[in-house]
Amino acid sequence: MNVKDQIEARLHAAFRPEELEVENESHRHAGHAGDDGTGESHFRVRIRAAELAAMSRVDRHRAVTRALGDLVPRIHALALDIG
């Protein structure tokens, strides 16, 4: 399973979001710092879930990072839009 699919699966399991968009932006960073050549280094996530909406911004980011677990060290850049 590729990293995008793993991100989606883990966030669905953790938060049952009303909205979830995961975009692989790695192609935009080819040749830049953090590009490991896999095409799976840069991601943008937009997630809307009731559980997250009740948290502070910092707690939302921590919760998503926890849910992604061992994927986080494999991702060079992760842009989060959480609500």
Helices and strands as residue ranges (DSSP letters): H 3-15, E 19-24, G 26-29, E 42-48, H 50-53, H 57-68, G 69-74, E 77-82
